[in-house]
Amino acid sequence: MELLFAWRYFRSKKSTNAINIIAWISVLAIAVGTAALIVVLSVFNGFEDLVRGMYSDFYSDIKISPATGKFFKMDTVQLKAIRHTAGVKDISCVVEEKSMLMNGDAQSIVTLKGVDEFYPAVNRLQEHVTRGSYNLGSTSHPLLVAGAGIENAVAVDPESNLSTLTIYLPDRSAANFSAEEGMRSFDVNIAGAFMIQQEFDNKYAFTNLPFVQYMLDLGPNEYSSVELAVTSEQQLQRVKQQLKQTLGKNFVVRTRLEQNQSLFTVMQVEKWVIYGILSLILVVAAFNMIGALTMLVLEKQKDIAVLKAIGANDQTIQKIFLGEGLVLATVGGVAGMLLAFIICIVQLKFKLVKLEGGTFIIDYYPVKMLGWDFLLVTITVLFVTILAAWIPSRKAAAQLFILKS
């Protein structure tokens, strides 16, 4: 019954035109705030999904590294135990080290990763080779697959394969670390160039594992990490815990998310900060609603007196005006959600809003709508508007009205 009164009050023409204007301004503000929240959250979801996709192409599902030091020994028995862990699909042994790549006067500092033949099974790097081919060569004739940024920095064309480069790696056996004695060099060629994301393209180069082990004076069973692919995302945490029990405290086991914890944490913080800022639009709408409901209470004094005369208590009166606030919130919220849905669908289909600069992997704002965001915004709208309606509804219930004949 209370909601019926509230709906009739919302639809009825008010004696003062200002009440109608303020009420519709409240509805409009709620609609704009709701739409803004959903659109911005969907854009953040789109960026997060895009970044997760790029990082999943480069980083493995799980990475095992030493708890202390840079390198570790792992025999075939331990590798077999890892490979046969339930949920593990493939494993790859890796040696990673900083190096310098030179082509005459052109040079680039790169992170060199020596990987075995199983490496393409634990990530999708091979799918992102845009020039040349994925060929890592052999110990005596090493080939590199380098990021596009490195390719440009040292001015080579992997498709022609004419330029011989020199790669420098730390000499772990050197007594003095100097420019002459502290480095070992070897001639290499670039077989291919990959393009994933600028951070990776400017930093990483890949070659065969035995060559890097030879250059660093490592044994055939010495690595800097073991990277794994799991059968499904649902198995990730279970596999991680099982590996931690199997390997003990001498190793650190990290999932892809944990390998990039700071990045995704920052993205989540940014998302919630923007959410909080845009929620202020709803606070502005709440002030408009307080004004509209207060004026409505003054206009409906006679109706309230009649209701009390026929037995309505204070709680009933309060529920009527709370219901009026709920009606305003529902109309504005539904309109805002429909508007946000249309905006997101149009952006998904036509990509009308472009990114400035043109240096990102895509040239438009990505969008991904999630049901959780709609639910969160709905709860926020209801909370803010009901809180705003509480003040005038309490005043309406508490005031004494006398019905004059």
C-alpha positions as CSV (number, residue, x, y, z in Angstrom):
1,M,0.0,0.0,0.0
2,E,2.8,2.4,0.9
3,L,4.4,1.9,-2.6
4,L,1.0,2.5,-4.2
5,F,0.8,5.9,-2.5
6,A,4.4,6.7,-3.4
7,W,3.7,5.8,-7.1
8,R,0.6,8.0,-7.1
9,Y,2.5,10.9,-5.6
10,F,5.2,10.5,-8.2
11,R,2.8,10.5,-11.1
12,S,0.4,13.2,-9.8
13,K,0.7,16.8,-10.8
14,K,2.1,18.9,-8.0
15,S,0.6,22.2,-7.0
16,T,4.0,23.8,-7.2
17,N,5.8,23.3,-10.5
18,A,9.2,23.5,-8.7
19,I,8.5,20.2,-7.0
20,N,8.2,18.4,-10.4
21,I,11.3,20.1,-11.7
22,I,13.4,19.2,-8.7
23,A,12.1,15.6,-8.7
24,W,13.0,15.1,-12.4
25,I,16.4,16.7,-11.9
26,S,16.9,14.0,-9.2
27,V,15.9,11.3,-11.6
28,L,18.2,12.7,-14.3
29,A,21.1,13.0,-11.9
30,I,20.6,9.4,-10.7
31,A,20.4,8.2,-14.4
32,V,23.6,10.1,-15.3
33,G,25.4,8.8,-12.2
34,T,24.3,5.2,-12.8
35,A,25.3,5.3,-16.5
36,A,28.7,6.9,-15.7
37,L,29.5,4.3,-13.1
38,I,28.6,1.3,-15.3
39,V,30.3,2.7,-18.4
40,V,33.5,3.5,-16.6
41,L,33.6,0.2,-14.7
42,S,33.0,-1.6,-18.1
43,V,35.9,0.3,-19.7
44,F,38.2,-0.7,-16.8
45,N,37.0,-4.3,-17.2
46,G,37.9,-4.1,-20.9
47,F,41.4,-2.8,-20.2
48,E,42.0,-5.4,-17.5
49,D,40.8,-8.1,-19.8
50,L,43.0,-6.9,-22.5
51,V,46.1,-6.7,-20.2
52,R,45.4,-10.1,-18.8
53,G,45.2,-11.5,-22.3
54,M,48.6,-9.9,-23.3
55,Y,50.2,-11.1,-20.1
56,S,48.8,-14.6,-20.4
57,D,50.4,-14.8,-23.9
58,F,53.8,-14.0,-22.4
59,Y,53.8,-15.3,-18.8
60,S,53.2,-18.9,-18.0
61,D,50.4,-20.1,-15.7
62,I,52.9,-21.0,-12.9
63,K,56.6,-20.2,-12.4
64,I,58.9,-22.0,-10.1
65,S,62.0,-20.0,-9.0
66,P,64.6,-20.3,-6.3
67,A,63.8,-18.8,-2.9
68,T,67.4,-17.4,-2.7
69,G,69.9,-16.8,-5.4
70,K,69.5,-16.6,-9.1
71,F,70.0,-20.2,-10.3
72,F,69.3,-23.7,-8.9
73,K,69.9,-27.3,-9.7
74,M,67.0,-29.6,-10.5
75,D,67.5,-33.2,-11.4
76,T,65.4,-35.4,-13.7
77,V,63.6,-37.0,-10.7
78,Q,62.4,-33.6,-9.5
79,L,61.4,-32.5,-13.0
80,K,59.5,-35.8,-13.5
81,A,57.7,-35.2,-10.2
82,I,56.6,-31.7,-11.4
83,R,55.6,-33.0,-14.8
84,H,53.4,-35.8,-13.3
85,T,51.7,-33.5,-10.8
86,A,47.9,-33.7,-11.4
87,G,46.7,-30.7,-13.4
88,V,50.1,-29.9,-15.0
89,K,49.9,-29.9,-18.8
90,D,53.5,-29.0,-19.8
91,I,56.7,-27.7,-18.3
92,S,59.7,-25.8,-19.7
93,C,63.1,-25.1,-18.1
94,V,64.5,-21.6,-18.5
95,V,67.7,-19.6,-17.8
96,E,67.3,-15.9,-17.7
97,E,70.0,-13.2,-17.6
98,K,70.7,-9.6,-18.4
99,S,72.8,-9.1,-21.6
100,M,73.9,-6.6,-24.1
101,L,73.2,-6.9,-27.8
102,M,75.4,-5.0,-30.3
103,N,75.3,-4.3,-34.0
104,G,78.2,-2.0,-34.7
105,D,77.5,1.2,-32.9
106,A,73.9,0.2,-32.2
107,Q,73.3,-1.6,-28.9
108,S,70.4,-2.6,-26.6
109,I,70.3,-4.0,-23.1
110,V,68.1,-7.1,-23.2
111,T,66.8,-9.7,-20.8
112,L,67.9,-12.9,-22.5
113,K,65.9,-16.1,-21.9
114,G,67.3,-19.4,-22.8
115,V,64.4,-21.8,-23.2
116,D,64.0,-25.5,-24.1
117,E,62.0,-27.0,-26.9
118,F,58.9,-27.2,-24.7
119,Y,58.6,-23.5,-24.2
120,P,56.0,-22.9,-26.9
121,A,53.7,-25.2,-24.9
122,V,53.7,-23.1,-21.8
123,N,52.9,-19.7,-23.4
124,R,51.8,-18.2,-26.8
125,L,54.9,-16.3,-27.7
126,Q,55.3,-18.2,-31.0
127,E,51.9,-16.9,-32.1
128,H,53.2,-13.3,-31.8
129,V,56.2,-13.6,-34.1
130,T,55.4,-11.0,-36.8
131,R,58.7,-11.1,-38.8
132,G,61.0,-14.0,-39.5
133,S,60.4,-17.3,-37.7
134,Y,60.5,-18.9,-34.3
135,N,63.9,-20.5,-34.5
136,L,66.3,-20.6,-31.5
137,G,69.2,-22.3,-33.2
138,S,71.8,-24.5,-31.5
139,T,74.6,-24.1,-29.0
140,S,77.2,-23.6,-31.8
141,H,74.9,-21.4,-34.0
142,P,72.5,-19.6,-31.7
143,L,69.6,-17.6,-33.1
144,L,67.5,-15.0,-31.3
145,V,63.8,-14.3,-31.4
146,A,63.7,-10.7,-30.1
147,G,61.1,-8.1,-29.3
148,A,60.2,-5.6,-32.1
149,G,61.7,-2.8,-30.0
150,I,65.0,-4.6,-29.8
151,E,64.9,-5.3,-33.5
152,N,64.6,-1.6,-34.2
153,A,67.2,-0.6,-31.5
154,V,70.0,-2.7,-33.1
155,A,68.8,-2.0,-36.7
156,V,68.4,-5.5,-38.1
157,D,66.0,-7.3,-40.3
158,P,65.2,-10.8,-39.2
159,E,63.8,-11.7,-42.6
160,S,67.1,-11.0,-44.4
161,N,69.2,-12.6,-41.6
162,L,72.3,-10.9,-43.0
163,S,73.5,-9.0,-39.9
164,T,75.7,-10.8,-37.4
165,L,75.3,-9.4,-33.9
166,T,77.4,-9.7,-30.8
167,I,75.8,-10.6,-27.5
168,Y,77.6,-10.0,-24.2
169,L,76.8,-12.0,-21.0
170,P,78.4,-11.8,-17.6
171,D,81.3,-14.2,-17.1
172,R,80.6,-15.9,-13.8
173,S,84.1,-17.3,-13.7
174,A,85.8,-13.9,-14.0
175,A,87.8,-12.9,-10.9
176,N,87.4,-9.1,-11.7
177,F,84.2,-7.7,-13.1
178,S,85.5,-5.2,-15.7
179,A,84.4,-4.4,-19.2
180,E,87.2,-6.6,-20.6
181,E,87.3,-9.5,-18.2
182,G,83.8,-9.6,-16.8
183,M,81.9,-10.3,-20.0
184,R,81.7,-13.1,-22.5
185,S,80.7,-12.5,-26.1
186,F,79.3,-14.6,-28.9
187,D,78.1,-13.9,-32.5
188,V,74.4,-14.4,-33.0
189,N,71.8,-13.8,-35.7
190,I,68.2,-12.7,-35.2
191,A,65.8,-15.3,-36.7
192,G,62.5,-13.5,-35.8
193,A,60.8,-10.6,-34.0
194,F,57.7,-10.8,-31.8
195,M,55.2,-8.1,-30.9
196,I,53.0,-8.4,-27.8
197,Q,53.2,-5.2,-25.8
198,Q,55.8,-2.5,-25.6
199,E,57.1,-3.5,-22.2
200,F,58.0,-7.0,-23.5
201,D,59.0,-5.9,-27.1
202,N,61.7,-3.5,-25.7
203,K,63.1,-5.9,-23.1
204,Y,63.2,-9.6,-24.0
205,A,65.0,-11.8,-26.4
206,F,64.9,-15.6,-26.6
207,T,67.4,-18.3,-27.6
208,N,68.1,-21.9,-27.0
209,L,68.7,-23.1,-23.4
210,P,72.0,-25.0,-23.9
211,F,73.7,-21.9,-25.4
212,V,72.8,-19.7,-22.4
213,Q,73.9,-22.4,-20.0
214,Y,77.2,-22.6,-21.9
215,M,77.7,-18.8,-21.8
216,L,77.0,-18.6,-18.1
217,D,79.1,-21.7,-17.2
218,L,76.0,-23.5,-15.9
219,G,75.5,-27.3,-15.8
220,P,72.8,-29.0,-17.9
221,N,70.6,-29.3,-14.9
222,E,70.9,-25.7,-13.7
223,Y,68.1,-23.2,-14.3
224,S,66.8,-19.9,-13.2
225,S,63.1,-21.0,-13.4
226,V,60.8,-23.8,-14.4
227,E,57.6,-22.6,-16.2
228,L,54.4,-24.6,-16.3
229,A,51.1,-24.7,-18.1
230,V,48.1,-26.1,-16.3
231,T,45.2,-28.0,-17.8
232,S,42.6,-25.4,-16.7
233,E,42.4,-22.2,-14.7
234,Q,40.3,-24.0,-12.1
235,Q,43.3,-26.2,-11.4
236,L,45.7,-23.3,-10.8
237,Q,45.6,-22.9,-7.0
238,R,45.4,-26.6,-6.4
239,V,48.5,-27.2,-8.6
240,K,50.3,-24.4,-6.9
241,Q,49.7,-25.8,-3.4
242,Q,50.7,-29.3,-4.5
243,L,54.0,-28.0,-6.0
244,K,54.8,-26.0,-2.8
245,Q,54.4,-29.2,-0.8
246,T,56.5,-31.2,-3.2
247,L,59.4,-28.7,-3.6
248,G,59.6,-27.4,-0.1
249,K,60.8,-24.0,1.1
250,N,63.8,-23.8,-1.2
251,F,61.5,-22.8,-4.1
252,V,58.9,-20.1,-4.7
253,V,55.8,-21.0,-6.7
254,R,53.9,-18.1,-8.3
255,T,50.8,-18.0,-10.5
256,R,50.6,-15.6,-13.4
257,L,48.7,-13.1,-11.3
258,E,51.3,-13.3,-8.5
259,Q,54.1,-12.7,-11.1
260,N,52.4,-9.4,-11.9
261,Q,50.8,-8.7,-8.5
262,S,51.7,-4.9,-8.4
263,L,50.3,-4.2,-11.9
264,F,46.9,-5.8,-11.2
265,T,46.7,-4.3,-7.7
266,V,47.2,-0.8,-9.2
267,M,44.5,-1.5,-11.8
268,Q,42.1,-2.5,-9.1
269,V,42.9,0.5,-6.9
270,E,42.4,2.8,-9.9
271,K,39.1,1.2,-10.6
272,W,37.8,1.6,-7.1
273,V,39.0,5.2,-6.8
274,I,37.2,6.2,-10.0
275,Y,34.1,4.4,-8.7
276,G,34.2,6.4,-5.5
277,I,34.7,9.7,-7.4
278,L,31.8,9.0,-9.8
279,S,29.6,8.0,-6.9
280,L,29.6,11.7,-5.9
281,I,27.2,12.3,-8.8
282,L,24.7,10.1,-6.8
283,V,25.4,12.2,-3.7
284,V,24.4,15.3,-5.7
285,A,21.3,13.5,-6.8
286,A,20.6,12.7,-3.1
287,F,20.6,16.4,-2.1
288,N,18.1,17.1,-4.9
289,M,16.0,14.3,-3.7
290,I,16.0,15.6,-0.1
291,G,14.7,18.9,-1.4
292,A,12.1,17.4,-3.6
293,L,10.8,15.1,-0.9
294,T,10.8,17.9,1.7
295,M,8.7,20.0,-0.5
296,L,6.4,17.1,-1.2
297,V,5.9,16.6,2.5
298,L,4.9,20.2,2.9
299,E,2.4,19.9,0.0
300,K,0.9,16.6,1.3
301,Q,0.2,17.8,4.8
302,K,-3.5,17.4,4.4
303,D,-3.2,13.9,3.0
304,I,-0.9,12.9,5.9
305,A,-3.5,14.2,8.4
306,V,-6.3,12.2,6.7
307,L,-4.2,9.1,6.7
308,K,-3.4,9.5,10.4
309,A,-7.1,10.2,11.1
310,I,-8.1,6.9,9.6
311,G,-5.5,5.0,11.6
312,A,-2.2,5.2,9.8
313,N,0.7,5.2,12.2
314,D,4.1,7.1,11.9
315,Q,5.8,4.0,10.4
316,T,3.2,3.9,7.6
317,I,3.8,7.6,6.8
318,Q,7.5,7.1,6.8
319,K,7.3,4.1,4.5
320,I,5.2,6.2,2.0
321,F,7.9,8.8,1.6
322,L,10.7,6.2,1.7
323,G,8.8,4.5,-1.1
324,E,8.7,7.8,-3.0
325,G,12.5,7.9,-2.8
326,L,12.7,4.3,-4.0
327,V,10.5,5.2,-7.0
328,L,12.8,8.0,-7.9
329,A,15.8,5.7,-7.5
330,T,14.2,3.0,-9.6
331,V,13.2,5.2,-12.5
332,G,16.6,7.0,-12.6
333,G,18.6,3.8,-12.0
334,V,16.8,1.8,-14.7
335,A,17.1,4.6,-17.2
336,G,20.8,4.9,-16.4
337,M,21.4,1.2,-16.8
338,L,19.6,1.2,-20.2
339,L,21.6,4.2,-21.3
340,A,24.9,2.5,-20.2
341,F,24.0,-0.7,-21.9
342,I,23.3,1.1,-25.1
343,I,26.6,3.1,-24.9
344,C,28.6,-0.1,-24.2
345,I,26.9,-2.1,-27.0
346,V,27.5,0.8,-29.5
347,Q,31.2,1.0,-28.5
348,L,31.6,-2.8,-28.7
349,K,30.1,-2.8,-32.2
350,F,31.3,0.4,-33.8
351,K,34.3,1.4,-31.6
352,L,33.4,5.1,-31.9
353,V,35.5,6.4,-28.9
354,K,39.1,6.2,-29.9
355,L,42.3,6.1,-27.8
356,E,44.6,9.1,-28.3
357,G,48.2,8.7,-29.3
358,G,48.0,5.5,-31.4
359,T,50.8,3.7,-29.5
360,F,48.6,1.1,-27.7
361,I,47.9,-2.3,-29.1
362,I,44.3,-1.2,-30.0
363,D,43.1,2.2,-31.0
364,Y,39.7,2.3,-29.2
365,Y,38.4,2.0,-25.6
366,P,37.7,-1.7,-24.8
367,V,34.5,-2.5,-23.0
368,K,33.4,-5.5,-21.0
369,M,30.1,-5.5,-19.2
370,L,29.8,-7.7,-16.0
371,G,26.7,-8.6,-14.1
372,W,28.5,-7.9,-10.9
373,D,29.0,-4.2,-11.9
374,F,25.3,-3.8,-12.5
375,L,24.5,-5.4,-9.2
376,L,27.1,-3.2,-7.4
377,V,25.8,0.0,-9.0
378,T,22.2,-1.0,-8.1
379,I,23.1,-1.5,-4.5
380,T,24.9,1.8,-4.4
381,V,22.0,3.7,-6.0
382,L,19.5,2.2,-3.6
383,F,21.7,2.8,-0.6
384,V,22.3,6.5,-1.4
385,T,18.7,7.3,-2.4
386,I,17.1,5.5,0.6
387,L,19.5,7.2,2.9
388,A,18.6,10.6,1.3
389,A,14.8,9.8,1.6
390,W,15.2,8.8,5.2
391,I,15.5,12.4,6.5
392,P,12.3,13.9,5.0
393,S,10.4,10.7,5.6
394,R,11.2,10.8,9.3
395,K,10.2,14.4,9.5
396,A,6.9,13.6,7.8
397,A,6.2,10.9,10.3
398,A,7.2,12.9,13.3
399,Q,5.2,16.1,12.6
400,L,1.8,16.6,14.1
401,F,-0.8,17.5,11.5
402,I,-4.3,18.7,12.4
403,L,-7.1,18.3,9.9
404,K,-9.2,21.4,9.9
405,S,-12.8,21.2,8.8
